[in-house]
Amino acid sequence: MNERHKGTLAAIMGGGRGTRLSPLTLERCKPAVPLAGKYRLVDIPISNCINSEINRIFILSQFQTASLHRHVQGTYHFDPFGGGFVDILSAEQTEKSLDWYQGTADAVRRNLVHFRAFPHDLVLILSGDQLYRMDFREIIRQHMQTGADVTIAAVPFPASKVEGLGLMQVHDDLSIERFVEKPKDPAVIASLALSPALEATLKTPSTEKRCLASMGIYVFNRTALAEALDNTMKDFGKEIIPGLLGKKKLFSYIFEGYWEDIGTVKAFFEANLALAQPMPAFNFYDAGAPIYTQDRYLPPSKLNNCRVDYAVIGDGTILADSTIRRCVFGIRSFVDEGSVLEDVVVMGSDYYESEEQLKANIALGRPHLGVGKGCRIKGAIIDKNARIGDGCVLVADGKADGQYAGGAVVVRDGVLVVPKGAELRPGTVV
């Protein structure tokens, strides 16, 4: 491993309460949300680190961490000679603080004491709810070459689509002149557009002017990070980065690959369904940079007399005489005969029911784990361990956000969600 990568620690931000992803985060933190049939969101930044020869990784989290702990501890085991680890640092009470992390910067500040236990020159700060593949060695190489104190990864976005993103104005040498967090004024956005010289260097041409949007990925020199956090500022994008302008050497690193912030239910839903297309923008099948996850030793999936039009199917799934269009199935998913699913993300189950459990549930009138017979579901996310009885009709089209079926179904961002462990009686119509 290159010495400079040995000198890099990675810190993955586990996020706050994950309210934008609710109800998927009612019983888990954002990094633990299932993705693409068999993965978790946290597998993306961890895998990017491992593929970039960075193997000392901290995850900073505080809400609903049990599922995250189980996944990380069951997945990431490094040999004792490489010095690698994935360690979860949850918010804790100390002599100096009795409250929760107050923001991204506050979370890193409180854990500098843990970082100091490991020799390092650089700290790579990552988000825990994005889908992308990046070789961090490239941003580190540029960081070293420019002599930067801080390097911020940025993706070129059309000016009409930058709402809700932090934007930066850069010189032609990529040094940052301005940083504006989530601007709304069209004049301000226009003033942050890339120069013609920088536009000409981009691989993908555009007919519309573009701005550089922050990916929430930062490389800090160790001393620069300590100095930047020697205050009470809470957030990197809103406070720390703008406060460093003119005081430290800030550079942008332009990333032109696929990148999707999947912090909302709608973005999560669309990113998953996109993976079922023949040539998705994000490719899980890249053998040169694999995405790692837990090896569960599940049996192969089984499709019995099904009609399938574009699907991702996780291990251990059973689909019985059903019609499937543009769907993603997580591990141990089950769909009974006669059901029709279109544009549906089924997260599967944490376990198989035994014969004794099945008999007991039948006696209690409880539906089987998964989707029952003769159901019609469209535009939905079915979270783990949900039980949907026979003949249910769940269609998101045109429904206002809110709770339905006594709270057993939630519509969020126009997507119908059956929360984790919910039960729908046979014949339920939403």
Number of C-alpha atoms within 10 A of each C-alpha: 9 9 7 15 20 19 16 25 23 23 28 25 25 29 23 18 17 20 16 16 21 20 20 26 20 16 18 21 27 32 28 27 21 22 23 25 24 22 20 22 20 28 25 24 26 28 21 20 23 19 20 17 18 25 22 24 23 22 25 23 25 19 20 17 19 12 14 23 14 11 17 21 13 13 16 17 11 13 8 8 6 11 11 18 16 19 16 20 19 17 18 13 10 9 5 7 11 10 10 16 22 13 16 22 22 18 24 24 21 19 17 14 10 11 19 10 8 13 11 16 15 24 22 24 22 21 22 29 27 20 21 16 22 21 14 20 17 13 22 21 12 15 23 14 9 15 13 20 21 24 27 24 19 22 20 23 21 16 19 13 10 19 14 11 19 20 28 26 22 22 15 14 10 16 18 20 15 16 23 20 18 17 16 13 9 11 9 12 21 14 11 23 22 22 15 10 10 14 18 12 10 13 9 10 9 13 6 10 17 22 28 27 29 25 21 19 18 25 27 24 22 22 12 18 20 14 11 20 19 10 11 12 18 19 17 20 20 16 14 19 20 17 15 17 14 11 10 14 16 25 25 27 22 18 17 14 15 13 16 15 16 21 18 17 23 17 14 23 23 15 20 23 20 21 22 20 15 9 9 12 14 17 15 14 9 10 8 7 17 16 20 20 19 15 9 12 8 12 11 12 16 15 15 12 12 16 15 14 13 18 22 19 25 23 20 21 22 21 23 19 18 21 19 21 17 21 28 30 28 27 27 28 29 25 29 21 20 17 24 20 24 18 23 25 29 31 27 30 23 12 12 14 13 9 9 9 12 16 13 12 15 12 9 9 12 18 20 23 26 24 29 23 21 20 25 20 23 20 21 26 25 28 24 25 24 24 25 28 25 23 19 22 20 21 18 20 12 8 15 14 14 13 14 16 12 8 11 17 22 25 21 21 18 18 24 31 28 28 23 22 15 17 20 22 17 20 14 15 16 16
